[in-house]
Amino acid sequence: MNRFCAMGGVRLTRRCVATFNEEPVAFQFTTADLEGGASSLIRLKHNMSVLDFARAQLLSVQAGERRARSYEALVLSHNATL
């Protein structure tokens, strides 16, 4: 979280940081967690917001994990003879 904020120039509210530090597992950020609200979202090239980009990256990682756990990968990992 600290690295993302530093890299993106995002500032979180004190309440958000305190809540995150108490229970970081499965914590979900919203635009209300940003100082200045939704108007403070940082923009990337082609007017894509950082939040949308982060969601796309997460979806890509999840798809890769599911592909790795597919039936074909399972069979190949057990060195099947057929």
TISE-331891 format. One record per residue: x, y, z of N, C-alpha, C in turn; residue number from 1; residue in three letters. Coordinates in steps of 0.001 Angstrom, whole numbers, plus 524288, in hexadecimal, padded with zeros to 5 digits. Each point is the difference from the previous one (the first is absolute). Layout:
! residues N
@n_X: X n_Y: Y n_Z: Z ca_X: X ca_Y: Y ca_Z: Z c_X: X c_Y: Y c_Z: Z num: NUM residu: ALA
...
***
This chain:
! residues 82
@n_X: 80330 n_Y: 7FB68 n_Z: 80000 ca_X: 7FCD0 ca_Y: 80498 ca_Z: 80000 c_X: 80366 c_Y: 804E5 c_Z: 80000 num: 1 residu: MET
@n_X: 803FE n_Y: 7FFFF n_Z: 80336 ca_X: 80368 ca_Y: 80499 ca_Z: 80045 c_X: 802CB c_Y: 800F4 c_Z: 7FAD8 num: 2 residu: ASN
@n_X: 801BE n_Y: 7FBD3 n_Z: 7FD82 ca_X: 802C2 ca_Y: 80094 ca_Z: 7FAFF c_X: 7FC45 c_Y: 8020C c_Z: 7FBCD num: 3 residu: ARG
@n_X: 7FB48 n_Y: 7FDE8 n_Z: 7FFCA ca_X: 7FC31 ca_Y: 801CD ca_Z: 7FC2E c_X: 7FED1 c_Y: 805C7 c_Z: 800B7 num: 4 residu: PHE
@n_X: 7FF36 n_Y: 80193 n_Z: 804DB ca_X: 7FEDC ca_Y: 80581 ca_Z: 80112 c_X: 80486 c_Y: 80384 c_Z: 7FE67 num: 5 residu: CYS
@n_X: 804B6 n_Y: 7FE4C n_Z: 80124 ca_X: 80492 ca_Y: 80320 ca_Z: 7FE97 c_X: 800B3 c_Y: 80056 c_Z: 7FA18 num: 6 residu: ALA
@n_X: 7FF30 n_Y: 7FBA6 n_Z: 7FD54 ca_X: 800B8 ca_Y: 7FFEA ca_Z: 7FA52 c_X: 7FBB4 c_Y: 80301 c_Z: 7FD27 num: 7 residu: MET
@n_X: 7FB44 n_Y: 7FFB9 n_Z: 801F7 ca_X: 7FBA7 ca_Y: 8027F ca_Z: 7FD53 c_X: 7FE9A c_Y: 80561 c_Z: 801EC num: 8 residu: GLY
@n_X: 80284 n_Y: 801AC n_Z: 80426 ca_X: 7FEC4 ca_Y: 8051F ca_Z: 80223 c_X: 7FAB1 c_Y: 80029 c_Z: 802AB num: 9 residu: GLY
@n_X: 7FE48 n_Y: 7FB83 n_Z: 801E9 ca_X: 7FAEA ca_Y: 7FF95 ca_Z: 80284 c_X: 8009C c_Y: 800E4 c_Z: 805D9 num: 10 residu: VAL
@n_X: 7FC71 n_Y: 802F4 n_Z: 80241 ca_X: 80011 ca_Y: 800E3 ca_Z: 805A3 c_X: 7FB04 c_Y: 7FDC7 c_Z: 8024F num: 11 residu: ARG
@n_X: 8009A n_Y: 7FC87 n_Z: 803D8 ca_X: 7FB8C ca_Y: 7FD7F ca_Z: 8028E c_X: 7FE98 c_Y: 802E1 c_Z: 80502 num: 12 residu: LEU
@n_X: 7FB15 n_Y: 7FF8A n_Z: 8018D ca_X: 7FE48 ca_Y: 80275 ca_Z: 804D8 c_X: 8025A c_Y: 7FD10 c_Z: 804A7 num: 13 residu: THR
@n_X: 80055 n_Y: 802A1 n_Z: 80457 ca_X: 8022E ca_Y: 7FD84 ca_Z: 804BB c_X: 7FC9E c_Y: 7FB6C c_Z: 801B9 num: 14 residu: ARG
@n_X: 7FAE7 n_Y: 8008E n_Z: 7FF75 ca_X: 7FC6C ca_Y: 7FBCC ca_Z: 80181 c_X: 800E9 c_Y: 7FB28 c_Z: 7FCA8 num: 15 residu: ARG
@n_X: 800DB n_Y: 800C5 n_Z: 7FAFB ca_X: 80103 ca_Y: 7FBA1 ca_Z: 7FC75 c_X: 80506 c_Y: 7FD2E c_Z: 80186 num: 16 residu: CYS
@n_X: 80414 n_Y: 802EB n_Z: 800FE ca_X: 80508 ca_Y: 7FDA6 ca_Z: 80170 c_X: 7FF7D c_Y: 7FCF7 c_Z: 8051C num: 17 residu: VAL
@n_X: 7FD45 n_Y: 80234 n_Z: 803CB ca_X: 7FF52 ca_Y: 7FD56 ca_Z: 8050C c_X: 7FCEA c_Y: 7FAF4 c_Z: 7FF55 num: 18 residu: ALA
@n_X: 7FBD2 n_Y: 8002B n_Z: 7FCE9 ca_X: 7FCCF ca_Y: 7FB55 ca_Z: 7FF17 c_X: 80317 c_Y: 7FBE4 c_Z: 7FD11 num: 19 residu: THR
@n_X: 80303 n_Y: 801AD n_Z: 7FC20 ca_X: 8033E ca_Y: 7FC5D ca_Z: 7FD02 c_X: 8040A c_Y: 7FD63 c_Z: 80384 num: 20 residu: PHE
@n_X: 80277 n_Y: 802F1 n_Z: 80370 ca_X: 803F8 ca_Y: 7FDCC ca_Z: 8037C c_X: 7FDB1 c_Y: 7FC18 c_Z: 803D8 num: 21 residu: ASN
@n_X: 7FB08 n_Y: 800B8 n_Z: 8017A ca_X: 7FD75 ca_Y: 7FC5B ca_Z: 80398 c_X: 7FEB6 c_Y: 7FAD4 c_Z: 7FD58 num: 22 residu: GLU
@n_X: 7FDD2 n_Y: 8003B n_Z: 7FB42 ca_X: 7FE71 ca_Y: 7FB45 ca_Z: 7FD2F c_X: 80147 c_Y: 80088 c_Z: 7FA31 num: 23 residu: GLU
@n_X: 804E7 n_Y: 7FEFC n_Z: 7FE89 ca_X: 8017F ca_Y: 800C1 ca_Z: 7FA86 c_X: 7FE1D c_Y: 7FBB8 c_Z: 7FC49 num: 24 residu: PRO
@n_X: 7FED7 n_Y: 7FB60 n_Z: 801F4 ca_X: 7FE69 ca_Y: 7FBB4 ca_Z: 7FCA0 c_X: 7FA92 c_Y: 8011C c_Z: 7FDC3 num: 25 residu: VAL
@n_X: 7FF8D n_Y: 7FFCD n_Z: 7FAD9 ca_X: 7FB1D ca_Y: 800D6 ca_Z: 7FD1E c_X: 7FDCC c_Y: 80584 c_Z: 800A6 num: 26 residu: ALA
@n_X: 8034A n_Y: 803AF n_Z: 80166 ca_X: 7FE45 ca_Y: 8056F ca_Z: 80078 c_X: 7FED0 c_Y: 80221 c_Z: 7FA9B num: 27 residu: PHE
@n_X: 7FBAA n_Y: 802BA n_Z: 7FF73 ca_X: 7FE8B ca_Y: 80249 ca_Z: 7FB00 c_X: 80003 c_Y: 805EE c_Z: 80076 num: 28 residu: GLN
@n_X: 802F5 n_Y: 80277 n_Z: 7FC86 ca_X: 80047 ca_Y: 805A9 ca_Z: 7FFEA c_X: 7FB89 c_Y: 80223 c_Z: 7FCB2 num: 29 residu: PHE
@n_X: 7FE13 n_Y: 8048E n_Z: 8016D ca_X: 7FC12 ca_Y: 802C4 ca_Z: 7FCE8 c_X: 801DF c_Y: 8058D c_Z: 7FF1F num: 30 residu: THR
@n_X: 7FD3A n_Y: 802D6 n_Z: 7FCC5 ca_X: 80180 ca_Y: 80570 ca_Z: 7FF05 c_X: 7FF5E c_Y: 80357 c_Z: 804EB num: 31 residu: THR
@n_X: 7FCC8 n_Y: 7FE36 n_Z: 803BA ca_X: 7FF5A ca_Y: 802E1 ca_Z: 804EB c_X: 804EF c_Y: 7FFC2 c_Z: 8034E num: 32 residu: ALA
@n_X: 80377 n_Y: 7FC56 n_Z: 7FEEC ca_X: 804D9 ca_Y: 7FF78 ca_Z: 802EB c_X: 8042E c_Y: 803D9 c_Z: 7FE40 num: 33 residu: ASP
@n_X: 7FF11 n_Y: 802A5 n_Z: 7FBB1 ca_X: 803C8 ca_Y: 803BB ca_Z: 7FDF4 c_X: 7FF21 c_Y: 80561 c_Z: 80251 num: 34 residu: LEU
@n_X: 80446 n_Y: 80297 n_Z: 80163 ca_X: 7FF7E ca_Y: 80565 ca_Z: 801C8 c_X: 7FE66 c_Y: 8033F c_Z: 7FB4F num: 35 residu: GLU
@n_X: 7FBC4 n_Y: 802DD n_Z: 8008A ca_X: 7FE09 ca_Y: 8031B ca_Z: 7FBA9 c_X: 7FBBA c_Y: 7FD37 c_Z: 7FCF9 num: 36 residu: GLY
@n_X: 7FECE n_Y: 7FB1A n_Z: 80155 ca_X: 7FBCF ca_Y: 7FD1E ca_Z: 7FD6C c_X: 80165 c_Y: 7FE3B c_Z: 7FA88 num: 37 residu: GLY
@n_X: 7FBFB n_Y: 7FEE4 n_Z: 7FCEA ca_X: 800B7 ca_Y: 7FDDA ca_Z: 7FAC0 c_X: 802AD c_Y: 803D8 c_Z: 7FC5E num: 38 residu: ALA
@n_X: 7FFA6 n_Y: 804F6 n_Z: 80119 ca_X: 80266 ca_Y: 803E5 ca_Z: 7FC8E c_X: 805EE c_Y: 7FFE1 c_Z: 80043 num: 39 residu: SER
@n_X: 80235 n_Y: 7FD4E n_Z: 803DF ca_X: 805AC ca_Y: 7FFC5 ca_Z: 80095 c_X: 80267 c_Y: 7FB3E c_Z: 7FD5E num: 40 residu: SER
@n_X: 7FCDC n_Y: 7FCFC n_Z: 7FD0E ca_X: 8021E ca_Y: 7FB62 ca_Z: 7FD5F c_X: 80448 c_Y: 80192 c_Z: 7FC33 num: 41 residu: LEU
@n_X: 80428 n_Y: 7FD00 n_Z: 80014 ca_X: 80457 ca_Y: 800E5 ca_Z: 7FC78 c_X: 7FEA6 c_Y: 7FD90 c_Z: 7FAC1 num: 42 residu: ILE
@n_X: 80164 n_Y: 80291 n_Z: 7FBD3 ca_X: 7FEE2 ca_Y: 7FDF8 ca_Z: 7FACF c_X: 804FE c_Y: 7FE20 c_Z: 7FD60 num: 43 residu: ARG
@n_X: 7FF6D n_Y: 7FBB8 n_Z: 7FD0B ca_X: 80440 ca_Y: 7FDF4 ca_Z: 7FCE0 c_X: 7FF0E c_Y: 80177 c_Z: 7FA52 num: 44 residu: LEU
@n_X: 80344 n_Y: 7FE0D n_Z: 7FC81 ca_X: 7FF43 ca_Y: 80100 ca_Z: 7FA6D c_X: 7FA97 c_Y: 7FE61 c_Z: 7FE49 num: 45 residu: LYS
@n_X: 7FDF6 n_Y: 80290 n_Z: 7FC3D ca_X: 7FAF3 ca_Y: 7FEDC ca_Z: 7FDA7 c_X: 7FB8A c_Y: 80098 c_Z: 803E6 num: 46 residu: HIS
@n_X: 800CB n_Y: 80330 n_Z: 803EC ca_X: 7FBEB ca_Y: 8015C ca_Z: 803BF c_X: 7FE02 c_Y: 7FB4E c_Z: 80326 num: 47 residu: ASN
@n_X: 80349 n_Y: 7FC20 n_Z: 800EE ca_X: 7FE80 ca_Y: 7FB6F ca_Z: 8030F c_X: 8015B c_Y: 800FE c_Z: 805B8 num: 48 residu: MET
@n_X: 7FC3E n_Y: 7FF4D n_Z: 80376 ca_X: 80115 ca_Y: 8010A ca_Z: 80584 c_X: 8033F c_Y: 7FB93 c_Z: 8025A num: 49 residu: SER
@n_X: 802D4 n_Y: 80121 n_Z: 8040E ca_X: 8035D ca_Y: 7FC30 ca_Z: 80297 c_X: 7FCCA c_Y: 7FB83 c_Z: 80243 num: 50 residu: VAL
@n_X: 7FB69 n_Y: 8012E n_Z: 8021A ca_X: 7FCB9 ca_Y: 7FBF5 ca_Z: 80252 c_X: 7FE4D c_Y: 7FC0B c_Z: 7FBE0 num: 51 residu: LEU
@n_X: 7FE5D n_Y: 801E0 n_Z: 7FB72 ca_X: 7FE79 ca_Y: 7FC73 ca_Z: 7FBC9 c_X: 804A3 c_Y: 7FCC3 c_Z: 7FE20 num: 52 residu: ASP
@n_X: 80482 n_Y: 8026C n_Z: 7FFAA ca_X: 804B9 ca_Y: 7FD38 ca_Z: 7FE58 c_X: 8016F c_Y: 7FBC5 c_Z: 803F7 num: 53 residu: PHE
@n_X: 7FF9B n_Y: 8013A n_Z: 80506 ca_X: 8013F ca_Y: 7FC31 ca_Z: 8041A c_X: 7FC38 c_Y: 7FB67 c_Z: 7FFD0 num: 54 residu: ALA
@n_X: 7FAFE n_Y: 80110 n_Z: 7FF04 ca_X: 7FC31 ca_Y: 7FBC7 ca_Z: 7FF91 c_X: 80146 c_Y: 7FC6F c_Z: 7FB60 num: 55 residu: ARG
@n_X: 8018B n_Y: 80250 n_Z: 7FBAD ca_X: 80166 ca_Y: 7FCEA ca_Z: 7FB66 c_X: 804C7 c_Y: 7FCA3 c_Z: 80116 num: 56 residu: ALA
@n_X: 803D2 n_Y: 80223 n_Z: 802B1 ca_X: 804B1 ca_Y: 7FD04 ca_Z: 80157 c_X: 7FEA5 c_Y: 7FB72 c_Z: 80396 num: 57 residu: GLN
@n_X: 7FCAA n_Y: 800E5 n_Z: 803D1 ca_X: 7FE5B ca_Y: 7FBE4 ca_Z: 8039B c_X: 7FD1A c_Y: 7FBB3 c_Z: 7FD11 num: 58 residu: LEU
@n_X: 7FC93 n_Y: 8016D n_Z: 7FC74 ca_X: 7FD24 ca_Y: 7FC31 ca_Z: 7FCE7 c_X: 803B4 c_Y: 7FCC1 c_Z: 7FCAB num: 59 residu: LEU
@n_X: 80401 n_Y: 80272 n_Z: 7FDE1 ca_X: 803E3 ca_Y: 7FD3E ca_Z: 7FCDE c_X: 802FF c_Y: 7FC01 c_Z: 80343 num: 60 residu: SER
@n_X: 8017E n_Y: 80172 n_Z: 804AC ca_X: 802CB ca_Y: 7FC6A ca_Z: 80380 c_X: 7FC85 c_Y: 7FB6E c_Z: 80183 num: 61 residu: VAL
@n_X: 7FB0F n_Y: 80116 n_Z: 80130 ca_X: 7FC60 ca_Y: 7FBD1 ca_Z: 80168 c_X: 7FF28 c_Y: 7FC3B c_Z: 7FB75 num: 62 residu: GLN
@n_X: 7FFA9 n_Y: 8020A n_Z: 7FB46 ca_X: 7FF5F ca_Y: 7FCA3 ca_Z: 7FB66 c_X: 804CD c_Y: 7FC8B c_Z: 7FF40 num: 63 residu: ALA
@n_X: 8049A n_Y: 80226 n_Z: 800CB ca_X: 804CD ca_Y: 7FCEE ca_Z: 7FF90 c_X: 80040 c_Y: 7FBA5 c_Z: 803FD num: 64 residu: GLY
@n_X: 7FE43 n_Y: 80119 n_Z: 804C2 ca_X: 7FFF5 ca_Y: 7FC01 ca_Z: 80415 c_X: 7FC2B c_Y: 7FB9F c_Z: 7FEAD num: 65 residu: GLU
@n_X: 7FB7A n_Y: 80163 n_Z: 7FE07 ca_X: 7FC27 ca_Y: 7FC02 ca_Z: 7FE86 c_X: 801EF c_Y: 7FCB3 c_Z: 7FB75 num: 66 residu: ARG
@n_X: 8028A n_Y: 80278 n_Z: 7FC4F ca_X: 8021F ca_Y: 7FD22 ca_Z: 7FB88 c_X: 80420 c_Y: 7FC21 c_Z: 801DE num: 67 residu: ARG
@n_X: 80333 n_Y: 80192 n_Z: 803BE ca_X: 8041D ca_Y: 7FC94 ca_Z: 80205 c_X: 7FDC3 c_Y: 7FB5D c_Z: 802FB num: 68 residu: ALA
@n_X: 7FB5F n_Y: 800A8 n_Z: 80239 ca_X: 7FD86 ca_Y: 7FBCB ca_Z: 802EC c_X: 7FC36 c_Y: 7FCD5 c_Z: 7FCB6 num: 69 residu: ARG
@n_X: 80024 n_Y: 800B6 n_Z: 7FADE ca_X: 7FC4D ca_Y: 7FD49 ca_Z: 7FCA1 c_X: 80113 c_Y: 7FA1F c_Z: 7FFF1 num: 70 residu: SER
@n_X: 7FC50 n_Y: 7FD1F n_Z: 7FDD6 ca_X: 80074 ca_Y: 7FA51 ca_Z: 7FFCC c_X: 804D0 c_Y: 7FE5C c_Z: 7FCE0 num: 71 residu: TYR
@n_X: 800DF n_Y: 80292 n_Z: 7FBA0 ca_X: 80480 ca_Y: 7FEA4 ca_Z: 7FCBA c_X: 8051D c_Y: 800AE c_Z: 80301 num: 72 residu: GLU
@n_X: 80081 n_Y: 8044C n_Z: 802C6 ca_X: 804B5 ca_Y: 800F1 ca_Z: 80314 c_X: 8008F c_Y: 7FBEF c_Z: 80450 num: 73 residu: ALA
@n_X: 7FBA9 n_Y: 7FE6A n_Z: 8024D ca_X: 8001F ca_Y: 7FC11 ca_Z: 8041A c_X: 801F7 c_Y: 7FAC7 c_Z: 7FDE1 num: 74 residu: LEU
@n_X: 7FDF2 n_Y: 7FE68 n_Z: 7FB85 ca_X: 801A4 ca_Y: 7FB09 ca_Z: 7FDAE c_X: 805BD c_Y: 8002E c_Z: 7FE85 num: 75 residu: VAL
@n_X: 801AF n_Y: 80433 n_Z: 7FD9B ca_X: 80575 ca_Y: 80074 ca_Z: 7FE7D c_X: 803A9 c_Y: 80014 c_Z: 804B6 num: 76 residu: LEU
@n_X: 7FE40 n_Y: 80246 n_Z: 8043E ca_X: 80353 ca_Y: 80038 ca_Z: 80499 c_X: 800D3 c_Y: 7FAA9 c_Z: 80283 num: 77 residu: SER
@n_X: 7FC73 n_Y: 7FC3B n_Z: 7FEFB ca_X: 80080 ca_Y: 7FAC4 ca_Z: 8022C c_X: 802BE c_Y: 7FC47 c_Z: 7FC44 num: 78 residu: HIS
@n_X: 80212 n_Y: 8020B n_Z: 7FBAD ca_X: 802DD ca_Y: 7FCE5 ca_Z: 7FC28 c_X: 7FCE4 c_Y: 7FB16 c_Z: 7FE59 num: 79 residu: ASN
@n_X: 7FB4C n_Y: 800E3 n_Z: 7FE3B ca_X: 7FCA3 ca_Y: 7FBB6 ca_Z: 7FE45 c_X: 80279 c_Y: 7FD32 c_Z: 7FB5A num: 80 residu: ALA
@n_X: 7FF39 n_Y: 7FADF n_Z: 7FFA7 ca_X: 80252 ca_Y: 7FCF3 ca_Z: 7FBBE c_X: 7FCB1 c_Y: 8000E c_Z: 7FB1B num: 81 residu: THR
@n_X: 7FB23 n_Y: 8017A n_Z: 80044 ca_X: 7FC91 ca_Y: 80019 ca_Z: 7FB5F c_X: 7FF99 c_Y: 80564 c_Z: 7FDCE num: 82 residu: LEU
***
